[in-house]
Amino acid sequence: MQDISMLHMTQINPKGEPMAQLLEAFLIAQVKNKDTKMPLYSVETIGANWRFVIMEGKEYHVSKSFDCTDKDDLLKIIAVLRKFRWILETRLMK
């Protein structure tokens, strides 16, 4: 995991760095929710490439890149999305 405080944020730019924008959105969500302990989950998609992101506190983890045009990677993407759904239904919606 990486510490978010070490990440250099740039101005939000629709053509800028998507991961920096996603992490900035995580930080905003933590402030608005007044909760830095609940994990945040997201996915970054650029073209056919998917990366899953989890943030807990100030630390975050980015998965390896999955290519949704590759059958094996697509099955892994589906498995992760199903796990995210399970987490949402069993842990976060209580």
N, C-alpha and C positions, 0 to 999 in steps of 0.2 A: 504494500500500500504506500501511497505517496501522501505527504502532508500538503494540504491545500494552501497553507500559508506561504509555501515556497513557490507557488505558481504565480507567474507574472501575468496579470490580466491586462488586456488591451481594450481599446474602445470597442463597443459592440458594433460590428460591421457585418451586414448580411453576407458579405463575401469573405469574411474573416475566418478565424480558426474556430470551427464548430465545437471542439472539445472545450476550449476556454469558455465559450458561451454557455455550454451545458453546465460546466462547473460553477460558473457565475450564477446561473439559475438555481443550482443547488444551494448556494450560499444565501441567496435571496429567500428561498423557501424556508431555510432554517431560521432566518431572522423573523420572517412573517409568522411562522408557526411557533416561534419561541422555544424550539426544541432542536438541540444539536445531537441528541442521543438516538433518535429514531433514524434508522437507515433510509437512505433515498436510493431509488432504483431508476435507471433510464437506459436508453439505447441510442447510440449515434449511428445513423445510416448515411452513407455517402455512396450513391450509385448502388452497386450490388454488394457493397461491403458493410457489415454490421459489427459494432463493438458494444458490449454491454458494460455498464458503469454502475458501481455501487459506492455510495459515500456514507461513512459513519464518522460523525464528529468532523474533524478537520482532515481525515484521511480518506483517500479514494482509491479504488482499484479499477483498472480498465482491462477487459478481457482481450484475448487475441482477436484478430479480425477474422470474421466468417464471411465467405462468399456465398450469397444466396443462390447463385447459379450452379453451384456445386452440390450434388445430391447429398453427400455426407454432411457438408456444412449446413445445408438447409435443414436436415433432420436435427442437427445440434441446435440450430436457432429455434426450431419448434419446441425442443425439449426445454430450453432456457425460458421461453415465453410461457410454457405450461408451469414451470417452477415459479416464475414471477406471479402468475395467476394464483397459484396455491398460496404463496406468501401473502398476497393481497387479501384473499378470502379468509385465511386462517389466522393471520397475525395482525394485519393492519386495519381490518374492518370490524374489529371487536368493539 
